[in-house]
Every structure is written in structure tokens, then in C-alpha cells.
Amino acid sequence: MSNFFDGFSKDSSRGKTHFWKGAIFGLLLGVLLVAAAAIYIPGVINSQNTEEKETSTPLAGEERNLAGENLDIAEEVRQYYMAVVHAAEAVTPSVVGISNYGYTYDFWGRSSELREVGTGSGVIISEDGLIVTNYHVIENAEEIIVTLGSGEEVQAEAIGVDPPTDLAVLRIDKAGLPAAAFADTENLRAGEPAIAIGNPLGLDFQQTVTLGVVSAVERTITIQGQRFTFIQTDAAINDGNSGGALVNIYGKVIGINTAKIKIPGVEGMGFAIPSNTVNEIISDLIEEGRVIRPWLGVFISTLSPMDAQRFELPVDYGVVVNDLVSQGPAQRAGMEPGDIIIEINDQTITNTAVLQEVLYQLQVGDEVAVKVIRDYEEVVLEVMLDKMPEE
């Protein structure tokens, strides 16, 4: 027993020493852990707070920026549409209604009363009563009535017409009118805003405004054998808009509305005569009553590839001279029936439309080199262009 207690006493002494050492070490370790925790946890909290702030601040900033951007976009949109409003307000007073009156006939072919047979639009081009419109709006009119924006009706007379370009100039006995300003269309671009103003479906819808864009700036199409260059637009152009204004965002006329494609399933394809062309034509109409164009004095048709093959001709293109006007420019130069015109001043002539287009670029009095095929050989003739007769 004593051995046991002796042994126990010795071990117990060493245990107490280890205990206190362990207690002190544990205490120190606990203090260190608490201190570390005290330092780390606020750091984590602060770090998390900082991250939250860093994360939330840009988001808030983005929201503010987006709000600012939305405000900017809204302002730009507002300014854009206000520009459309201002452009429309600037030109609308210059757009008039035009009524074509003609005699109608009864069952036996006897003329009856004068009635309205068609309506269209026009644009005032001078304060003293000059108005431009389409020729087809006033074609065969016995009487022309212009309806101003105020509703006042005034009788008009046609002082000049040009069927090839579908333009006409009218005059009314009125002063102090709101004349529209015309833009230079030389640098017109596809995608620019386009505003059409006119009287679709008659005067009940007078001075209607529609908005679109310029779809194309030089759209060449052939109408009744003649080639025309138009501005194409998707701004709505309906019956009665003919002769009205196509306007840019600055309130200037860029074209005179003239036609639209009427094919089932096709929408938004309207056409306007460019203002630069309009200015060139109406100056002649005002001064001369018609457009002075150069003239060859020939009756022609397009050479078909089939005829070229049938007659084994050296070319499969060109314009065949069927007949000549007596003492006309071509006959004086030695041209003969059966000649095939293939070039004028080194410009290739493939058909009658191209021949007409080339001639319209020239002036009365110009001397041109006309290359023809005659008896399977090329012959060059010098032709002095004359003024085209009125008839």
C-alpha cells in the first residue's frame, strides 16, 4: 500500500506542475485566440462592408447613369420629333389642294356640267402666286381650282407644263403667300428623315403629314418608255398626295411627290421628283412655258437581240432609225432610215430610253458625234442638235 501511495505522491507532484503549466499555456493561447478573433472579425466585417459598399456604389452609380442616359435619350427623341413638328409646321402652309374640273358626258355623249374629275396637291414656290404640281394632276383640265390652307378657293391657270417629267407650274392671282424653301439634293442620303405633306383622298384630308425615311436617292424607273430618276421614300404617299411636298428634317422641300407602287403586298414605296430637278424644270416653265430640249429629228425603236441575230448584225444592241423628220438635224447630217445608233459622244446607246437620257444631258446647238451601223459598217456622223418642236 505504501508503495502505492508513495508512487502516487510523486506522480501527483509532477501532475500539479504540468497542470499549472498547461493552465498557463491554455490561458495564454486563449488570450491570443481572443485577441486574434477581436482583430480578425472586425476586419472581416469591415471588409464585407467595404465589399458591399464597393459593390453597391457602382450599381447605384450605374442606375444613376442609366437614368441619366434614359433622360438623354428621351430628350433626343423629344428633340427629334419636335424637329419633325417644326419642319411640318414650316412647310404645311405652303401646301395647297388642287382640283381638276372637266366636262362630263351623258349617255349620248353630250357634254354636261363642269365637275371635279380629280384632285391633287401643290406647293407654293413664290409669294406672288406661283405653284408647282404634277402634270398628271391638271392634265386635260378645263378649269383648275387651288384651295389654300385657309380654305379659300382661287382659280388658277397653267403657265407651263412638262409631261416628260410630270411637272407643271400654275399661277393664281394672290400675293403675300407662304412660299416653301427648297433644299439642295446633291448630297441627299438614304436613311434621312422624310416628311410627306399633301391631300390624300381629296381635300377632306387636306395637309396630311406622314413620316418616313429616304429609302433611295437615285431610283431610276421607266414610265411609258421614258426613264425618270426619283427619290424613293417609305413615307405614306396616297392618291391625292401627287404634287405635294417631300420635306427634310430642316423644313425644306427635297422633292415633289409624284407616284407610288400599287401592287398587292407592296407597301411603303413612294417616289418624289428631286428638288434639284424640279428647280431646273420650273425655271424653263416659268420663262418659256415649256422645257427647251435638244432634238435629233428621228423616229426610232430599240434593236432586239432576235432581230440582230436574224439579220446577222455585228451588234445586238442599239436604236434603229425607222424614219427621219424632213430637214431635221439627223437628216441634214446624212443619217438614213435603217441606220442603227450605237454611240453618241462615245456613250454607248443600248435602247431608246438611254438615247433620250443622253440627249437630255446636252444643249440645243451642241454638235455631237453619232456612231451608226450602216450596211454592217460603222459610220460616224456630226449632228448639230436643234430645239425640239412644241408639237
C-alpha positions in Angstrom: 0.0 0.0 0.0 2.8 2.4 0.9 4.4 1.8 -2.3 1.3 2.6 -4.0 0.8 5.9 -2.1 4.4 6.8 -2.4 4.2 6.4 -6.0 1.1 8.3 -6.2 2.5 11.2 -4.2 5.4 11.6 -6.6 3.3 11.4 -9.7 0.8 13.8 -8.2 3.5 16.4 -7.7 4.7 16.2 -11.3 1.0 16.3 -12.4 0.4 19.5 -10.5 3.4 21.1 -12.2 2.1 20.0 -15.6 -1.3 21.2 -14.8 -0.3 24.7 -14.0 1.9 24.8 -17.0 -1.0 23.6 -19.1 -3.3 26.1 -17.5 -1.0 29.0 -18.0 -0.4 27.8 -21.7 -4.1 27.4 -22.2 -4.8 30.8 -20.8 -2.1 32.4 -23.0 -3.5 30.5 -26.0 -7.0 31.6 -25.2 -5.9 35.3 -24.8 -4.1 35.1 -28.1 -7.1 33.5 -29.8 -9.5 36.1 -28.4 -7.1 38.9 -29.4 -6.8 37.4 -32.9 -10.5 37.0 -33.2 -11.0 40.6 -32.0 -8.7 41.7 -34.7 -9.9 39.4 -37.5 -13.7 39.5 -37.1 -14.0 43.3 -37.3 -11.6 43.2 -40.3 -13.9 40.6 -41.9 -16.9 42.7 -41.1 -15.2 45.8 -42.3 -14.0 44.0 -45.4 -17.5 42.7 -46.1 -18.9 46.2 -45.5 -16.3 47.6 -47.8 -17.1 45.0 -50.5 -20.8 45.7 -50.1 -20.1 49.4 -50.5 -17.8 48.8 -53.4 -20.4 46.5 -55.0 -23.4 48.7 -54.2 -21.8 52.0 -55.1 -21.1 51.2 -58.8 -24.6 49.7 -59.1 -26.1 52.8 -57.7 -23.9 54.8 -60.0 -25.0 52.7 -62.9 -28.6 53.2 -62.0 -28.0 56.9 -61.9 -26.1 56.8 -65.2 -28.8 54.8 -66.8 -31.4 57.2 -65.5 -29.3 60.0 -66.9 -28.9 58.1 -70.2 -32.6 57.5 -70.3 -33.2 61.2 -69.8 -30.7 62.0 -72.5 -32.3 59.5 -74.9 -35.7 60.8 -74.0 -34.5 64.4 -74.7 -33.0 63.3 -78.0 -36.2 61.6 -79.0 -38.2 64.6 -78.0 -35.9 67.0 -79.9 -36.1 64.7 -83.0 -39.9 64.6 -83.0 -40.1 68.3 -82.2 -37.8 68.8 -85.3 -40.4 66.9 -87.3 -43.1 69.1 -85.9 -41.2 72.3 -86.7 -40.4 71.0 -90.2 -44.0 70.1 -90.9 -45.2 73.5 -89.5 -42.8 75.3 -91.7 -43.9 73.7 -94.9 -47.6 72.9 -94.3 -48.9 76.4 -95.0 -47.2 76.2 -98.5 -49.0 73.0 -99.5 -52.3 73.6 -101.3 -55.1 71.5 -102.7 -55.7 71.3 -106.5 -59.0 70.4 -108.1 -59.2 69.4 -111.8 -62.5 70.3 -113.3 -63.7 68.9 -116.6 -66.9 68.4 -118.6 -68.7 65.1 -118.0 -70.8 63.5 -120.7 -74.2 61.9 -120.6 -75.2 58.6 -122.1 -75.5 60.0 -125.6 -72.0 61.6 -125.5 -73.3 65.1 -125.0 -71.3 67.3 -122.6 -73.0 68.2 -119.4 -71.9 70.4 -116.4 -68.4 71.1 -115.3 -67.4 68.7 -112.5 -64.4 67.9 -110.4 -62.7 64.9 -112.1 -59.6 64.7 -110.0 -57.7 66.2 -107.0 -54.1 66.5 -106.0 -51.6 68.7 -104.2 -49.3 71.6 -105.0 -46.5 73.6 -103.4 -46.3 77.4 -103.3 -42.9 78.4 -104.7 -43.3 82.2 -104.7 -45.1 84.8 -102.7 -46.8 86.2 -105.8 -48.8 83.1 -106.6 -46.6 80.5 -108.4 -47.3 76.9 -107.6 -45.6 73.7 -108.7 -47.5 70.4 -109.1 -47.6 67.2 -111.1 -48.7 67.5 -114.8 -51.0 64.5 -114.3 -52.9 66.4 -111.6 -54.1 69.1 -114.1 -53.9 67.1 -117.3 -56.9 67.9 -119.7 -58.3 70.3 -117.1 -61.0 72.8 -118.3 -60.7 74.6 -115.0 -58.2 74.5 -112.1 -59.1 75.5 -108.6 -56.5 75.9 -105.9 -57.5 75.6 -102.2 -55.3 77.4 -99.8 -54.6 76.2 -96.3 -57.1 78.8 -95.0 -59.8 77.1 -97.1 -60.0 79.9 -99.6 -60.5 78.7 -103.2 -58.8 80.5 -106.1 -58.9 79.9 -109.8 -55.5 79.0 -111.3 -54.0 78.9 -114.8 -51.3 76.6 -116.0 -48.4 78.7 -117.3 -46.1 75.8 -118.2 -46.2 72.0 -118.3 -43.7 69.3 -118.9 -45.2 65.8 -119.4 -41.9 64.0 -119.7 -41.0 64.9 -116.1 -44.6 65.1 -114.9 -44.3 68.8 -113.7 -46.4 71.8 -114.1 -46.4 75.4 -112.9 -49.6 77.2 -112.0 -50.3 80.9 -111.2 -53.0 82.3 -109.0 -53.9 86.0 -108.6 -52.8 86.2 -105.0 -49.9 87.9 -103.1 -48.2 87.5 -99.8 -48.3 83.7 -99.9 -46.1 81.5 -97.8 -43.5 80.1 -100.2 -41.7 76.9 -99.4 -37.8 76.8 -99.3 -36.2 74.1 -101.5 -33.1 72.0 -100.4 -30.1 71.1 -102.4 -30.5 67.3 -103.0 -27.0 66.8 -104.4 -25.8 65.3 -101.1 -29.1 63.7 -100.0 -28.5 60.3 -98.3 -30.6 57.2 -97.8 -31.9 56.9 -94.2 -32.5 60.7 -93.8 -35.9 61.5 -92.3 -38.6 62.3 -94.9 -41.9 64.0 -94.3 -44.7 63.9 -96.9 -47.3 66.6 -96.9 -50.3 66.6 -99.1 -54.0 65.9 -99.6 -54.6 62.1 -99.7 -58.0 61.1 -100.9 -59.0 64.6 -101.6 -59.5 67.8 -99.7 -61.3 66.1 -96.8 -57.8 65.1 -95.6 -56.0 68.3 -96.6 -52.4 68.9 -95.5 -51.9 65.4 -94.1 -48.4 64.8 -92.7 -46.7 61.3 -92.8 -43.2 60.4 -91.7 -40.6 58.0 -93.0 -37.1 58.0 -94.4 -35.4 58.4 -97.7 -35.2 54.8 -99.0 -33.0 55.6 -102.0 -31.8 58.8 -103.6 -31.4 57.8 -107.3 -34.1 55.3 -108.1 -34.4 55.1 -111.9 -37.6 53.7 -113.3 -39.2 53.6 -116.8 -42.7 55.0 -117.2 -44.3 54.8 -120.7 -40.9 54.4 -122.4 -39.2 57.2 -120.5 -36.6 57.0 -117.8 -37.1 59.0 -114.6 -34.8 59.4 -111.6 -36.7 59.7 -108.3 -36.2 59.8 -104.6 -37.7 56.7 -103.1 -39.4 57.0 -99.6 -41.5 54.9 -97.3 -43.4 58.0 -96.0 -47.0 57.2 -96.9 -48.0 58.7 -100.3 -51.6 58.0 -101.4 -53.9 59.2 -104.1 -54.1 62.9 -103.8 -50.6 63.4 -102.5 -49.4 63.8 -106.0 -47.8 67.3 -106.4 -47.3 67.6 -102.6 -44.0 68.2 -100.7 -41.4 65.7 -99.5 -39.6 67.6 -96.7 -36.4 67.1 -94.8 -35.9 67.5 -91.0 -34.9 71.1 -91.5 -38.2 72.1 -93.1 -37.0 72.3 -96.7 -38.6 70.6 -99.7 -36.4 67.8 -101.1 -38.9 66.6 -103.7 -42.3 66.8 -105.2 -44.3 63.6 -104.5 -45.4 62.0 -107.8 -46.2 58.3 -107.6 -46.4 55.1 -105.5 -46.2 51.4 -106.4 -49.7 49.9 -106.3 -49.1 46.2 -106.2 -50.9 43.9 -103.7 -48.5 43.0 -100.9 -46.2 46.0 -101.6 -46.2 48.9 -99.1 -44.1 51.9 -98.4 -42.7 52.5 -101.9 -43.4 56.1 -102.9 -41.5 58.4 -105.2 -40.7 62.1 -105.5 -39.0 64.2 -108.1 -35.8 65.6 -106.6 -35.9 69.3 -105.8 -32.8 70.0 -107.9 -34.6 68.5 -110.9 -37.7 70.5 -110.0 -35.8 73.8 -109.9 -34.2 73.1 -113.3 -37.6 72.3 -114.9 -39.7 75.1 -113.4 -37.3 77.8 -114.3 -37.9 76.9 -118.0 -41.6 76.5 -117.5 -41.8 80.0 -115.9 -39.7 81.7 -118.6 -40.6 79.7 -121.7 -43.8 77.9 -120.8 -42.1 74.6 -121.6 -38.7 72.9 -121.3 -36.3 73.5 -124.2 -34.7 70.2 -125.1 -32.3 69.1 -127.9 -33.7 67.1 -130.7 -32.3 64.7 -133.3 -35.4 64.5 -135.5 -35.7 60.7 -135.8 -38.4 58.0 -135.3 -36.7 55.2 -133.5 -37.1 51.8 -131.9 -34.9 49.6 -129.8 -33.0 46.8 -131.6 -33.9 43.5 -130.2 -31.4 40.6 -129.9 -33.7 38.5 -132.0 -33.6 40.9 -134.9 -29.9 41.3 -134.5 -29.5 37.6 -134.9 -32.0 37.3 -137.7 -30.2 39.9 -139.8 -26.7 38.7 -138.7 -25.8 42.2 -137.5 -22.4 42.9 -135.9 -24.1 44.3 -132.8 -27.1 43.0 -130.7 -27.9 46.4 -129.1 -28.7 50.0 -130.2 -31.5 52.1 -131.6 -32.9 51.6 -135.1 -33.8 54.7 -137.1 -37.1 53.9 -138.7 -37.7 57.3 -140.3 -36.4 60.9 -140.2 -38.1 64.3 -139.9 -37.6 66.2 -143.2 -34.8 68.7 -142.8 -34.3 67.7 -139.2 -30.9 67.6 -137.6 -30.3 63.9 -138.3 -31.3 64.1 -141.9 -29.1 67.2 -142.5 -26.2 65.3 -141.1 -26.7 62.4 -143.6 -28.4 59.8 -141.4 -30.6 57.3 -143.2 -33.5 55.0 -142.4 -32.2 51.7 -141.3 -29.1 53.1 -139.5 -28.5 51.7 -136.0 -27.4 54.3 -133.5 -24.8 52.7 -131.1 -23.0 55.7 -129.7 -23.3 59.4 -129.1 -20.2 61.2 -128.0 -18.6 57.9 -127.1 -21.5 57.0 -124.8 -23.0 53.6 -125.6 -26.6 53.7 -126.7 -28.4 50.4 -125.8 -32.0 51.4 -126.2 -34.4 54.3 -126.8 -34.5 55.2 -123.1 -30.7 55.6 -122.9 -30.7 57.7 -126.1 -33.3 60.0 -124.5 -31.3 60.3 -121.3 -28.1 61.1 -123.2 -29.8 63.8 -125.3 -31.3 65.4 -122.2 -27.8 66.0 -120.8 -26.9 68.0 -123.9 -27.9 71.5 -125.1 -29.5 72.9 -128.1 -26.8 73.9 -130.6 -24.3 71.2 -129.4 -22.6 69.3 -132.2 -22.4 65.6 -131.3 -20.6 62.6 -132.9 -23.2 59.9 -133.6 -21.9 56.4 -134.5 -24.2 54.2 -136.5 -24.1 50.8 -138.1 -24.9 51.0 -141.8 -24.6 48.1 -144.1 -22.6 46.2 -141.5 -20.0 49.0 -141.2 -19.5 51.8 -138.6 -20.2 55.4 -139.8 -19.7 58.5 -137.6 -22.0 61.5 -138.3 -21.6 65.0 -137.0 -25.1 66.2 -135.9 -26.0 69.7 -134.8 -28.8 69.5 -132.2 -31.9 71.6 -132.8 -34.6 72.8 -130.4 -37.4 70.2 -130.0 -40.6 71.5 -131.7 -43.6 72.2 -129.4 -45.7 69.5 -131.3 
